[in-house]
Amino acid sequence: MFPTKKVQSLIGSVVQVEMKGDKHILEGKLESADEYMNLHLVETYEIADGVKSRSLGSVILRGNNIIMLCPVG
């Protein structure tokens, strides 16, 4: 399965995203994704040291800054 197809199958699910240059992980519900792996997350939280540290709400992540994407649950 191509990575973009796998990501499309995760729409509506809660995912964790690790970004370049960031020590924290973002966790939120995947609202949409495009062919460049740009992601729109809603109900997003920043996770620091395994604890939800702050609420970010709706965020858009640029695909070329994403290191890892993992489904939660």
BELZIVEN-V404372 format. One record per residue. PSI is psi in whole degrees, -180 to 180 (* if undefined). OMEGA is omega in whole degrees, -180 to 180 (NA if undefined). NEAR is the number of other ideal C-beta (glycine too) atoms within 10 Angstrom. Layout:
psi->PSI omega->OMEGA near->NEAR
psi->PSI omega->OMEGA near->NEAR
//
This chain:
psi->135 omega->178 near->7
psi->147 omega->-178 near->8
psi->-40 omega->-179 near->9
psi->-35 omega->177 near->14
psi->-40 omega->178 near->8
psi->-44 omega->179 near->12
psi->-42 omega->178 near->21
psi->-35 omega->-180 near->15
psi->-15 omega->-179 near->13
psi->-3 omega->-180 near->17
psi->132 omega->-176 near->14
psi->-10 omega->-180 near->9
psi->160 omega->174 near->11
psi->131 omega->-179 near->15
psi->158 omega->172 near->21
psi->139 omega->-176 near->16
psi->129 omega->173 near->21
psi->129 omega->-176 near->15
psi->155 omega->175 near->15
psi->141 omega->174 near->9
psi->12 omega->-178 near->6
psi->131 omega->180 near->12
psi->-14 omega->-176 near->8
psi->163 omega->178 near->14
psi->143 omega->176 near->16
psi->138 omega->178 near->20
psi->129 omega->179 near->19
psi->175 omega->179 near->24
psi->125 omega->-179 near->17
psi->114 omega->-178 near->21
psi->-42 omega->179 near->16
psi->163 omega->178 near->14
psi->150 omega->178 near->22
psi->-176 omega->-176 near->12
psi->-16 omega->178 near->10
psi->7 omega->-179 near->10
psi->20 omega->170 near->16
psi->134 omega->-174 near->15
psi->144 omega->171 near->24
psi->116 omega->178 near->17
psi->142 omega->174 near->24
psi->162 omega->-178 near->13
psi->46 omega->-172 near->14
psi->140 omega->176 near->21
psi->150 omega->171 near->19
psi->133 omega->-180 near->17
psi->122 omega->178 near->15
psi->127 omega->-179 near->12
psi->38 omega->176 near->7
psi->5 omega->-178 near->7
psi->137 omega->176 near->8
psi->114 omega->-173 near->10
psi->-36 omega->178 near->11
psi->152 omega->179 near->10
psi->133 omega->180 near->10
psi->-14 omega->-180 near->14
psi->-126 omega->-179 near->10
psi->126 omega->180 near->12
psi->151 omega->174 near->16
psi->127 omega->-178 near->10
psi->132 omega->179 near->19
psi->131 omega->-174 near->12
psi->-38 omega->-176 near->15
psi->-2 omega->176 near->9
psi->3 omega->-178 near->13
psi->129 omega->177 near->17
psi->-47 omega->-174 near->10
psi->143 omega->177 near->9
psi->124 omega->-178 near->19
psi->133 omega->173 near->11
psi->148 omega->179 near->13
psi->136 omega->175 near->11
psi->* omega->NA near->5
//
